[in-house]
Amino acid sequence: MFKSIISLFLAVALFGCNDDQLDVVIPTTENYNFNMKLPTDGSAGESTETIADVNSYAVNNNFFIKSFKDIILNENGDFTIDVPQNTQLYFTSNIVEPTSLANLAVETTPLANLLAVTTNADMAHTVNGAPNFFSGSYIPTTNPVAEAERKSIAMMRSTARLDFDMSADEKILVTKIVIANASKITSVFKQVTTFESTDKVTYTKAYDPALKGKLLDQFRLYESTTPVTVTISATYYGVPMQTTVNVSTVERNKIYNILIKSTGTTIEGTFAILPWESPVSIPTDPIQPVI
């Protein structure tokens, strides 16, 4: 009898509950349509690289909430992601997912920790420098015009490009270039300030036969706030010579054009910093002196 009374009381209590009290609150999601493009090449006007291995990391209320792996883009670069409203999205492409990104804890990792993630220290570098990848982001806004623009994801290169120009004197023949104190790792996403790595690497490239004129896209470098030393070995009228250029700061998605000239008895180098967003012409006089 006592058990029956208890059962009846529980049934009445549950029946009398408001429906809202039983519902689990689930954030509203919606489909977001995006278009992704790689930046154009500064020398040819069009990118020669293709988008691959696209991942996205969603942030809501300043915390990482979900990752989207191997996003498929159509032939025009269009794709759709279903996320809660007011969600920020951070994209990577052309990179094997770094361990620190793969290990992010859902709902407990703050945005600042996501943006501080760096590449793996064991990423393979080559004689041509650091492996390039791309990153981009979508930050929602209530402005309709800006919102439409932001849904076109402009991916940014992770590296800077080094060009060399000896065209002022065809008697200057480059035999070797050594890049010292270059960064071995970088931040996956662009930082507010230029990223600095304490882990450094040296690249050496020999030219046999020796080359003259303009040498485009010879090295790719990660960001650095400490000087990167560029040593150019060459012959001038058959006489071996050497000059060193110190690039004080390296920023991603920039072209550093090293201009080598003759002083009459030796050679010297200076550098210019150029945009890497669209076709550019290399200036005759560098805008940045050697430090």
N, C-alpha and C positions, 0 to 999 in steps of 0.2 A: 504493500500500500504506500509506504513511504517513498519507494523508488518510483512509483507511478506519479506521485505528486511532483517529485523533482523533475521527471521527464517532461511533464506537462508545463511546468514553469519555464524550462529552457526553451521549449517549442514556442511558447507565447512571447518570450523575450526576443528570440531571433526573428519571429514574424513581425514584431513591432519595430525592428530596426529600420532606420531610413536607408534607402538604397545607396545614397551617397557615402554612407559610412562603410559600406562593404566594397565599394569600387577602389581599385588600385589606380593611382594617378600615373598615367603614361604620357611623356612629353609628345606633343604633336609633331609629326614628321611630314615632310613633303618632298617631292622630287625637285631637284635643282639641276637645270640644264647648263652645261659648261662647254667651252671650246678651248682647246689647248694648242698653243703654237710655240715652236722653238724660235729663239732670236735669229735674225738674219746674220750672214757672214759679212764682216767688215771689208773684205777684199772683193768678194764676188756679188754681194747683194742678196744672196740666198743661202740658207743654212744647208750644209751638206750632210748633216746628221739627221737621224730619224728618232722619233720618240719610242721608247721601249721601257718595260718594267715600271709602269706608272703605279705609284702608291699614294694614298692620301691619309691624313691624320686629322680627325675631327676634334674640335675643342668647343665646349659649351660651358658658359659661366666660369671661364678661365681654367677649366680642367679638361684633360684628355678623356674623351668618351668612347672613341672607336677608331679602328683603322680599316681602310679599304685596300685590299691587295690585288695587284695585277689587273688594274682597271682597263677595260677594253674601250678603245676609241674607234670611231668609224673612220672612213677614208678622209673625212674633212676635219678630223680632230674633235668631233663632238662626243659627249658622254653625259650620263645622268647619275647623280648620287642622291640617295634618300636619307635625309638627316633631319633632326629637330630644327625648328626655326631659330634664327640668330646664332647659327653655328659657324665658327671659323674653320676653314679647311687649309691644310698645309700639304703641298704636293712635292713629290720627288720623282725623278725619272732617270733612266740610264745608269742606275746604280743598284748593286745588290744591297738589300736592306741592311744597314748597320746594326750590329748587335744591340746597341743601346736603344735604338728605335724599336726593334722587335721585342725588347723586354719592358717596354713602358707599361706601368700598371694602370688599368682602366679606372677612371673616376677618382684616383688619388694622386695622379701626376699633374702638377700645375703647368700652365702654359709656359712659364719661364724655363722649366726643366726640359720641356719638349724642344724649345728653340735653342737650348744650350747643347743639344746632342751633336757629337762630332763623328767624323768618318772613322772607320776601323784603322788602327795603327798598322795592320798587316795588308792594307790595300796595295796592290802591285803597282809600283811606279816603273817607268821605262826610261830609255835614253832621251825620250821626248818630253819627259816631265811627269807631272801629276795626272792621274786619271780624271777626266772631266765628267761631270754629271750636271743635272739641272734641278732647280727648285723653284717653287712659286707658291702663291697663296691667294685665298679668297677671304676677304673681310667684308661681311654684310653691311649695308647701309640703307637708310630709308629714302635716299635720293634716287628716284627712278632712273635718271640718266646715268649716274655714277654706278648704280647697281648693275645695269646692263653692261657697262664697260668692265666692271670687276669680274663678271662671269666669263670674260674672255681671259683665260689664264695665260699670262705672259711668263713663260719659264725663263729663268736667268741662269747663265753659266756659273759654275763653281770656280772656274779658273780664270786667270789672266793669260794673255797671249803675248809672246815675245817675237817681234820681227826685227830683222837686221837690214840696214840699207847702206851699201857701199857704192851706190850708183854714181856718186859724185866723182869717183876716180876709178876707172876700170883696172888700174894697176894694183889696187888693193885686192888681194886674194886671201880669203879666210881659210885657215887650215884646222882650227879647233876653237870650240867655245866651251867654257866651263862656267856653270851656274853654281855658286856656293851659298850656303846659309838659307836655302829655300825651305819652306814649310812642308812637313811630311803629312800633316793632317789638317783638316779645316772643319768649320761648322757646316752642318748639313744645310741649314737655312741661313740666309743673309742676316747678319747682326746689325744693330744700330751703329755700332762702332766696328772698325775693321778687326777681324779675328786675328789672334796671334797664337802661333804654335811654338812651344819650346822644343819640340822634336823636329830636328832639321835634317836635310838631305842635300847631296851634291849630284848634279847631272853633268856628264861630259859627252860631247859629241865631236867626233873627228870628221874632217871632210877630205876625202881622197878620191878624185883630184880636188884641189882647192877651188872654192867658188867665189864669184864676184857678183856685183849687181844687188838685187833685192832678194832677201831670203825671208819668205813669209811663213808665219806659224811654225817656228822652229822649236819652241818650247811652250809648255803649259805649266803655270805656277799657281799654287794656292796662296791665299792672302797672307800678308805679313806686315807687321809694323816695325820690324827691325830690318836694316838694310840687307838686300840681296845683292851679292857681288857677281858681276858678269865680266868674265875675263875673255877677251877675244885675241887669239893668236892669228897672225896673218903675215904675208910677205908683201913688201912694197918694192917694186922693181927687183924682185928676187931676194931682197934682204929681209930676214925674219924680224918681226916686230910684234909688240904686244901692248894692249891698252886695257884698262879696267874701268868699268862703269858701275857705280853704286846706286842701285834703285832704292831710294829711302823707304818707300811704302808700296806694297803690292795690293791692289784691290781687284776683286773678282769682276769679270765681265768688262775688263778694260784691255786695250792694246798698248803695249809698251814698245815703241819703235826705237831701236838703237841705231843711231846715225854715226857711221864711221867715216871720218875725213882725214885727208893728209894735211900736215902742217908744213910740208916741204921736205923735212928730214925724218919725220916720224908720223905716227897716226894717233888720233885721239877720238874719243867717243862721247856722245851726249845722248839724251833720250827725250822723247816726247810721249805724252800720255794721250791716247786717242779713244774715242768712243767705239764700242763694239756692237752697236745696235743696228747700223745701217751702212751702206757703202761710204767709205771715207777716202780722202786723198791724203797721202802722207806729206806733211809740210816740209818745205826745204829747210827751214830754221826751227829746231826743236824749241818747245815752249818750256822745257824743264832742263836746267843745267845740271851737270854732273856735280854731286856733292862730295 
